[in-house]
Amino acid sequence: MSLQKYTALLKTVELGSISLAAQQMGYTQPAVSRMISDLEDAWDVELLRRSRAGLEVTPVCQRLLPILRSIVADCQELEYTVGEFHGMQTGQ
């Protein structure tokens, strides 16, 4: 799975809006909606219920959110640490 898809789902849940998540992430609303749909299809679960009243986070999604947050945080820490290696100077 793509870290971008996890981030899109987390941002959508955080903001309560696919449109706002897309705006903050620099994507179009259909692109973020597609990312979330891709996750739902891959996992064969409903993550969000979409209606005119807004978004509802499903119980399945509620259970997955802490795991997804951890994965995203770990990947960010990994990228930061690797970046530190590139910033290190070598020599005596």
N, CA, C and O atoms as a MOPAC input file, in Angstrom:
PM7 MOZYME 1SCF
protein

 N      0.83900 1    -1.19200 1     0.00000 1
 C      0.00000 1     0.00000 1     0.00000 1
 C      0.87300 1     1.24100 1     0.00000 1
 O      2.04200 1     1.22000 1     0.38500 1
 N      0.26900 1     2.29100 1    -0.43700 1
 C      0.97300 1     3.56000 1    -0.56300 1
 C      0.81100 1     4.40800 1     0.69600 1
 O     -0.28200 1     4.55200 1     1.24400 1
 N      1.92500 1     4.95600 1     1.12600 1
 C      1.90200 1     5.85600 1     2.27100 1
 C      1.01600 1     7.07100 1     1.98200 1
 O      0.37800 1     7.60500 1     2.88900 1
 N      0.97900 1     7.50000 1     0.73600 1
 C      0.12000 1     8.63400 1     0.35400 1
 C     -1.34200 1     8.32300 1     0.63200 1
 O     -2.09300 1     9.19500 1     1.06800 1
 N     -1.74500 1     7.09200 1     0.38400 1
 C     -3.14100 1     6.70800 1     0.62900 1
 C     -3.44800 1     6.72300 1     2.11300 1
 O     -4.51500 1     7.17600 1     2.52700 1
 N     -2.51400 1     6.22900 1     2.91600 1
 C     -2.71200 1     6.25700 1     4.36400 1
 C     -2.81200 1     7.69200 1     4.85600 1
 O     -3.67300 1     8.02400 1     5.67200 1
 N     -1.92800 1     8.53200 1     4.35200 1
 C     -1.92000 1     9.93900 1     4.74600 1
 C     -3.20800 1    10.62400 1     4.32000 1
 O     -3.75800 1    11.43300 1     5.06800 1
 N     -3.68900 1    10.31100 1     3.13600 1
 C     -4.94100 1    10.90800 1     2.64800 1
 C     -6.11100 1    10.52800 1     3.54900 1
 O     -6.95200 1    11.36800 1     3.87000 1
 N     -6.16200 1     9.27600 1     3.95000 1
 C     -7.23300 1     8.84000 1     4.84800 1
 C     -7.11100 1     9.54100 1     6.19500 1
 O     -8.10400 1    10.04500 1     6.71900 1
 N     -5.92300 1     9.58100 1     6.75400 1
 C     -5.73000 1    10.23400 1     8.04700 1
 C     -6.09200 1    11.71300 1     7.99900 1
 O     -6.75000 1    12.22300 1     8.90500 1
 N     -5.66700 1    12.39300 1     6.95500 1
 C     -5.95200 1    13.82200 1     6.81200 1
 C     -7.45900 1    14.04400 1     6.64700 1
 O     -8.01000 1    14.99700 1     7.19800 1
 N     -8.11700 1    13.17700 1     5.89700 1
 C     -9.56800 1    13.28400 1     5.69500 1
 C    -10.30700 1    13.11700 1     7.00700 1
 O    -11.22700 1    13.87700 1     7.30800 1
 N     -9.90800 1    12.12300 1     7.79100 1
 C    -10.55300 1    11.90100 1     9.08400 1
 C    -10.28300 1    13.08400 1    10.01000 1
 O    -11.18700 1    13.55500 1    10.70000 1
 N     -9.05500 1    13.55600 1    10.02400 1
 C     -8.67700 1    14.68300 1    10.88100 1
 C     -9.50600 1    15.92800 1    10.56500 1
 O     -9.98700 1    16.60700 1    11.47100 1
 N     -9.67000 1    16.22100 1     9.27100 1
 C    -10.36800 1    17.43900 1     8.85400 1
 C    -11.87000 1    17.23500 1     8.65600 1
 O    -12.62500 1    18.20300 1     8.58200 1
 N    -12.29800 1    15.98100 1     8.57100 1
 C    -13.71500 1    15.69200 1     8.37100 1
 C    -14.21100 1    15.99700 1     6.98000 1
 O    -15.41400 1    16.13300 1     6.75500 1
 N    -13.27700 1    16.10600 1     6.03700 1
 C    -13.66000 1    16.49000 1     4.68000 1
 C    -12.61300 1    16.02300 1     3.67600 1
 O    -11.41700 1    16.26300 1     3.84600 1
 N    -13.08200 1    15.35300 1     2.62800 1
 C    -12.18100 1    14.95100 1     1.55500 1
 C    -11.66900 1    16.18800 1     0.82400 1
 O    -10.49300 1    16.25600 1     0.46600 1
 N    -12.53600 1    17.15600 1     0.60400 1
 C    -12.13500 1    18.37700 1    -0.10800 1
 C    -11.05400 1    19.14600 1     0.64900 1
 O    -10.07600 1    19.59700 1     0.05200 1
 N    -11.22800 1    19.29400 1     1.95200 1
 C    -10.22200 1    20.00300 1     2.75100 1
 C     -8.91000 1    19.23100 1     2.80100 1
 O     -7.83300 1    19.82300 1     2.73800 1
 N     -9.00100 1    17.90800 1     2.91300 1
 C     -7.78700 1    17.08700 1     2.91300 1
 C     -7.05000 1    17.24100 1     1.59200 1
 O     -5.82800 1    17.38900 1     1.56500 1
 N     -7.79600 1    17.20500 1     0.50500 1
 C     -7.18600 1    17.34900 1    -0.81900 1
 C     -6.50000 1    18.71000 1    -0.94100 1
 O     -5.37500 1    18.80500 1    -1.43100 1
 N     -7.17400 1    19.73700 1    -0.49900 1
 C     -6.62000 1    21.08400 1    -0.56600 1
 C     -5.31700 1    21.18200 1     0.21600 1
 O     -4.33700 1    21.73700 1    -0.28100 1
 N     -5.29800 1    20.65200 1     1.42700 1
 C     -4.09100 1    20.72200 1     2.26200 1
 C     -2.94900 1    19.88500 1     1.69200 1
 O     -1.77800 1    20.23000 1     1.85100 1
 N     -3.29600 1    18.78800 1     1.02900 1
 C     -2.27700 1    17.88900 1     0.50000 1
 C     -1.82500 1    18.26500 1    -0.90600 1
 O     -0.85000 1    17.71700 1    -1.42000 1
 N     -2.54000 1    19.20200 1    -1.52300 1
 C     -2.18300 1    19.61400 1    -2.87800 1
 C     -2.69100 1    18.67600 1    -3.95600 1
 O     -2.10700 1    18.58700 1    -5.03600 1
 N     -3.78300 1    17.97200 1    -3.66400 1
 C     -4.41500 1    17.07100 1    -4.61600 1
 C     -5.80100 1    17.58700 1    -4.97400 1
 O     -6.30100 1    18.52700 1    -4.35600 1
 N     -6.40900 1    16.97500 1    -5.96100 1
 C     -7.81000 1    17.26800 1    -6.25600 1
 C     -8.67900 1    16.40800 1    -5.34400 1
 O     -8.23400 1    15.38900 1    -4.81600 1
 N     -9.91500 1    16.83400 1    -5.17200 1
 C    -10.85300 1    16.05900 1    -4.35200 1
 C    -11.06000 1    14.65600 1    -4.92800 1
 O    -11.05900 1    13.68800 1    -4.16700 1
 N    -11.24000 1    14.51300 1    -6.26000 1
 C    -11.40800 1    13.15300 1    -6.78600 1
 C    -10.18700 1    12.25600 1    -6.55800 1
 O    -10.33200 1    11.04600 1    -6.38500 1
 N     -8.99300 1    12.83900 1    -6.55800 1
 C     -7.78400 1    12.04100 1    -6.33200 1
 C     -7.76400 1    11.47200 1    -4.91300 1
 O     -7.43500 1    10.30100 1    -4.72200 1
 N     -8.11100 1    12.28300 1    -3.92800 1
 C     -8.12800 1    11.81000 1    -2.53800 1
 C     -9.25600 1    10.80000 1    -2.34300 1
 O     -9.08000 1     9.78900 1    -1.66400 1
 N    -10.38900 1    11.07100 1    -2.92800 1
 C    -11.50400 1    10.13200 1    -2.85500 1
 C    -11.11000 1     8.78600 1    -3.45300 1
 O    -11.45800 1     7.73600 1    -2.91400 1
 N    -10.38700 1     8.82100 1    -4.56200 1
 C     -9.92400 1     7.59600 1    -5.22500 1
 C     -8.93200 1     6.83800 1    -4.33100 1
 O     -8.98400 1     5.61100 1    -4.25100 1
 N     -8.03500 1     7.56100 1    -3.66300 1
 C     -7.06400 1     6.91300 1    -2.77100 1
 C     -7.78700 1     6.15000 1    -1.65600 1
 O     -7.43000 1     5.01900 1    -1.32900 1
 N     -8.79300 1     6.78100 1    -1.09000 1
 C     -9.54300 1     6.14100 1    -0.00700 1
 C    -10.33100 1     4.95000 1    -0.54600 1
 O    -10.39700 1     3.90100 1     0.09500 1
 N    -10.91700 1     5.11500 1    -1.70700 1
 C    -11.64000 1     4.00300 1    -2.33900 1
 C    -10.70700 1     2.84100 1    -2.64300 1
 O    -11.08600 1     1.67900 1    -2.50100 1
 N     -9.48200 1     3.15900 1    -3.06500 1
 C     -8.48900 1     2.11100 1    -3.32100 1
 C     -8.19800 1     1.30700 1    -2.06200 1
 O     -8.08500 1     0.08300 1    -2.11200 1
 N     -8.07700 1     2.00200 1    -0.92700 1
 C     -7.85400 1     1.29900 1     0.33900 1
 C     -9.05100 1     0.41600 1     0.68200 1
 O     -8.88800 1    -0.73100 1     1.09800 1
 N    -10.24800 1     0.95800 1     0.50400 1
 C    -11.45500 1     0.18500 1     0.79000 1
 C    -11.52900 1    -1.05800 1    -0.08700 1
 O    -11.89300 1    -2.13600 1     0.38200 1
 N    -11.18400 1    -0.90200 1    -1.35600 1
 C    -11.20900 1    -2.04000 1    -2.27700 1
 C    -10.14700 1    -3.07300 1    -1.91100 1
 O    -10.42100 1    -4.27300 1    -1.89400 1
 N     -8.94300 1    -2.60800 1    -1.62000 1
 C     -7.83700 1    -3.51900 1    -1.30900 1
 C     -8.11100 1    -4.31000 1    -0.02800 1
 O     -7.77700 1    -5.49100 1     0.06500 1
 N     -8.71300 1    -3.65400 1     0.94400 1
 C     -8.95800 1    -4.29500 1     2.23700 1
 C    -10.35900 1    -4.89200 1     2.33900 1
 O    -10.67300 1    -5.58400 1     3.30800 1
 N    -11.20200 1    -4.62200 1     1.33500 1
 C    -12.58300 1    -5.10100 1     1.30800 1
 C    -13.34600 1    -4.69400 1     2.57100 1
 O    -14.02300 1    -5.50500 1     3.20200 1
 N    -13.21300 1    -3.41500 1     2.91500 1
 C    -13.91400 1    -2.84200 1     4.06500 1
 C    -14.41100 1    -1.45400 1     3.70200 1
 O    -13.90700 1    -0.82700 1     2.77000 1
 N    -15.39900 1    -0.98100 1     4.44100 1
 C    -15.85500 1     0.39900 1     4.31200 1
 C    -15.15100 1     1.21200 1     5.39700 1
 O    -15.25300 1     0.90300 1     6.58400 1
 N    -14.44100 1     2.24700 1     4.97700 1
 C    -13.70500 1     3.09400 1     5.91600 1
 C    -14.48200 1     4.34400 1     6.28500 1
 O    -14.49600 1     4.76500 1     7.44200 1
 N    -15.12500 1     4.92900 1     5.29200 1
 C    -15.89200 1     6.15900 1     5.49500 1
 C    -17.26300 1     6.00500 1     4.86600 1
 O    -17.41100 1     5.41000 1     3.79800 1
 N    -18.26000 1     6.54900 1     5.54000 1
 C    -19.59800 1     6.64000 1     4.94000 1
 C    -19.77300 1     8.07200 1     4.50700 1
 O    -19.69600 1     9.00000 1     5.31200 1
 N    -20.01100 1     8.23800 1     3.22000 1
 C    -20.14000 1     9.57600 1     2.65200 1
 C    -21.61400 1     9.90200 1     2.44800 1
 O    -22.38000 1     9.08500 1     1.93700 1
 N    -21.99800 1    11.10700 1     2.85500 1
 C    -23.37400 1    11.56300 1     2.64100 1
 C    -23.36600 1    13.07700 1     2.50200 1
 O    -22.33500 1    13.72600 1     2.68300 1
 N    -24.50600 1    13.62000 1     2.18500 1
 C    -24.61300 1    15.08200 1     2.08800 1
 C    -24.33500 1    15.74700 1     3.43200 1
 O    -23.91800 1    16.90400 1     3.48600 1
 N    -24.56600 1    15.01800 1     4.49900 1
 C    -24.34400 1    15.55500 1     5.84700 1
 C    -22.86400 1    15.55700 1     6.22100 1
 O    -22.47400 1    16.20100 1     7.19600 1
 N    -22.03700 1    14.84400 1     5.45500 1
 C    -20.60900 1    14.80100 1     5.74300 1
 C    -20.08700 1    13.38200 1     5.75200 1
 O    -20.67300 1    12.47600 1     5.16000 1
 N    -18.98200 1    13.21400 1     6.43200 1
 C    -18.33700 1    11.90900 1     6.51200 1
 C    -18.55300 1    11.28800 1     7.87700 1
 O    -18.55600 1    11.97300 1     8.89900 1
 N    -18.73000 1     9.99600 1     7.87200 1
 C    -18.80200 1     9.24300 1     9.12200 1
 C    -17.69700 1     8.19500 1     9.07200 1
 O    -17.59200 1     7.44100 1     8.10500 1
 N    -16.88800 1     8.15200 1    10.09800 1
 C    -15.81800 1     7.17500 1    10.20400 1
 C    -16.43200 1     5.87200 1    10.70400 1
 O    -17.10000 1     5.85000 1    11.73700 1
 N    -16.20400 1     4.79500 1     9.97200 1
 C    -16.77400 1     3.50500 1    10.36000 1
 C    -16.00600 1     2.90700 1    11.54000 1
 O    -14.87300 1     3.30800 1    11.80600 1
 N    -16.61200 1     1.95400 1    12.24400 1
 C    -15.89800 1     1.27900 1    13.33500 1
 C    -14.60900 1     0.59900 1    12.85000 1
 O    -13.60900 1     0.59100 1    13.56900 1
 N    -14.62400 1     0.04000 1    11.66300 1
 C    -13.41300 1    -0.58000 1    11.11200 1
 C    -12.32000 1     0.46900 1    10.97500 1
 O    -11.17500 1     0.23200 1    11.36100 1
 N    -12.66700 1     1.61300 1    10.43200 1
 C    -11.69100 1     2.69400 1    10.26200 1
 C    -11.16900 1     3.15100 1    11.62400 1
 O     -9.96900 1     3.36800 1    11.78800 1
 N    -12.06100 1     3.29600 1    12.59200 1
 C    -11.64200 1     3.70100 1    13.95000 1
 C    -10.58500 1     2.75400 1    14.49500 1
 O     -9.63200 1     3.17800 1    15.14800 1
 N    -10.76300 1     1.47600 1    14.22100 1
 C     -9.80900 1     0.48100 1    14.72100 1
 C     -8.47300 1     0.56500 1    13.99200 1
 O     -7.42300 1     0.31400 1    14.58500 1
 N     -8.50800 1     0.91900 1    12.70500 1
 C     -7.28900 1     0.98500 1    11.90500 1
 C     -6.50800 1     2.28900 1    12.09100 1
 O     -5.30100 1     2.31600 1    11.85000 1
 N     -7.16200 1     3.35000 1    12.50700 1
 C     -6.51200 1     4.65800 1    12.60300 1
 C     -5.23000 1     4.66300 1    13.43900 1
 O     -4.23200 1     5.22100 1    12.98500 1
 N     -5.20600 1     4.06900 1    14.63900 1
 C     -3.95200 1     4.09500 1    15.40500 1
 C     -2.80200 1     3.38100 1    14.68400 1
 O     -1.65400 1     3.81800 1    14.75800 1
 N     -3.11100 1     2.30200 1    14.00000 1
 C     -2.08400 1     1.56900 1    13.25700 1
 C     -1.56400 1     2.42300 1    12.10600 1
 O     -0.35700 1     2.50400 1    11.88100 1
 N     -2.48300 1     3.06000 1    11.37600 1
 C     -2.08600 1     3.90300 1    10.24800 1
 C     -1.26600 1     5.10300 1    10.72500 1
 O     -0.28400 1     5.48000 1    10.08500 1
 N     -1.66400 1     5.69600 1    11.83900 1
 C     -0.88200 1     6.81700 1    12.39000 1
 C      0.53200 1     6.37400 1    12.72300 1
 O      1.49700 1     7.09000 1    12.45800 1
 N      0.64500 1     5.19600 1    13.30200 1
 C      1.95600 1     4.66500 1    13.65200 1
 C      2.80400 1     4.40500 1    12.41200 1
 O      3.99100 1     4.73300 1    12.39400 1
 N      2.21400 1     3.82700 1    11.39000 1
 C      2.94400 1     3.55000 1    10.14700 1
 C      3.45100 1     4.84700 1     9.53100 1
 O      4.61600 1     4.94200 1     9.14500 1
 N      2.58100 1     5.84400 1     9.44000 1
 C      2.96500 1     7.12400 1     8.83700 1
 C      4.06600 1     7.78600 1     9.67700 1
 O      5.04000 1     8.29800 1     9.12600 1
 N      3.91400 1     7.77700 1    10.99200 1
 C      4.93600 1     8.37800 1    11.86000 1
 C      6.26600 1     7.64900 1    11.72900 1
 O      7.31800 1     8.28400 1    11.67000 1
 N      6.22700 1     6.32900 1    11.68300 1
 C      7.46300 1     5.55600 1    11.53800 1
 C      8.14800 1     5.85000 1    10.20100 1
 O      9.37100 1     5.97900 1    10.14700 1
 N      7.37600 1     5.95500 1     9.14000 1
 C      7.95400 1     6.26900 1     7.82700 1
 C      8.55300 1     7.67200 1     7.80700 1
 O      9.60100 1     7.89100 1     7.20000 1
 N      7.89700 1     8.61700 1     8.46300 1
 C      8.44100 1     9.97100 1     8.54500 1
 C      9.73800 1     9.97900 1     9.34000 1
 O     10.68900 1    10.66800 1     8.97000 1
 N      9.78500 1     9.22000 1    10.42900 1
 C     11.00100 1     9.13300 1    11.23200 1
 C     12.12300 1     8.48000 1    10.42600 1
 O     13.27400 1     8.91200 1    10.49700 1
 N     11.79300 1     7.45400 1     9.67200 1
 C     12.77900 1     6.79200 1     8.82500 1
 C     13.36600 1     7.76600 1     7.80600 1
 O     14.58400 1     7.83800 1     7.64300 1
 N     12.49900 1     8.51500 1     7.12100 1
 C     12.96400 1     9.48400 1     6.13300 1
 C     13.83400 1    10.56400 1     6.77300 1
 O     14.83800 1    10.98200 1     6.19600 1
 N     13.45100 1    11.01000 1     7.95300 1
 C     14.23300 1    12.01900 1     8.67300 1
 C     15.61700 1    11.47900 1     9.02600 1
 O     16.62900 1    12.15600 1     8.84100 1
 N     15.64100 1    10.24800 1     9.53600 1
 C     16.91800 1     9.63800 1     9.93900 1
 C     17.81900 1     9.41600 1     8.73600 1
 O     19.01900 1     9.68200 1     8.80800 1
 N     17.26900 1     8.94000 1     7.64500 1
 C     18.05700 1     8.75900 1     6.42700 1
 C     18.57800 1    10.11400 1     5.95100 1
 O     19.71700 1    10.22100 1     5.49800 1
 N     17.75800 1    11.12800 1     6.05300 1
 C     18.18700 1    12.47900 1     5.68400 1
 C     19.34700 1    12.95900 1     6.53500 1
 O     20.23900 1    13.65200 1     6.04700 1
 N     19.33400 1    12.58800 1     7.81300 1
 C     20.44800 1    12.95000 1     8.69300 1
 C     21.75300 1    12.32400 1     8.22000 1
 O     22.80800 1    12.95500 1     8.29000 1
 N     21.68400 1    11.09200 1     7.74000 1
 C     22.88800 1    10.43600 1     7.22900 1
 C     23.47600 1    11.20500 1     6.06200 1
 O     24.69500 1    11.31600 1     5.93000 1
 N     22.62200 1    11.72600 1     5.23000 1
 C     23.09900 1    12.49200 1     4.06900 1
 C     23.68400 1    13.83500 1     4.48900 1
 O     24.48600 1    14.42700 1     3.76600 1
 N     23.28100 1    14.30400 1     5.64900 1
 C     23.80800 1    15.56700 1     6.13800 1
 C     25.06700 1    15.41000 1     6.96100 1
 O     25.71900 1    16.39900 1     7.30000 1
 N     25.41900 1    14.16700 1     7.28800 1
 C     26.62500 1    13.93300 1     8.09500 1
 C     27.87000 1    14.15400 1     7.26800 1
 O     27.90900 1    13.85200 1     6.07500 1
 N     28.87300 1    14.67900 1     7.91200 1
 C     30.16100 1    14.84100 1     7.25000 1
 C     31.04200 1    13.66500 1     7.61700 1
 O     30.99600 1    13.16300 1     8.74000 1
 N     31.83000 1    13.23900 1     6.67400 1
 C     32.73300 1    12.11900 1     6.93900 1
 C     34.15400 1    12.62600 1     7.03700 1
 O     34.46000 1    13.73800 1     6.60500 1
 N     34.99300 1    11.83200 1     7.58800 1
 C     36.39000 1    12.22100 1     7.70700 1
 C     36.83800 1    12.15600 1     9.14700 1
 O     36.10400 1    11.70200 1    10.02400 1
 N     38.03100 1    12.60500 1     9.37400 1
 C     38.62900 1    12.49500 1    10.70500 1
 C     38.50000 1    13.79300 1    11.48300 1
 O     38.95100 1    13.87400 1    12.62600 1

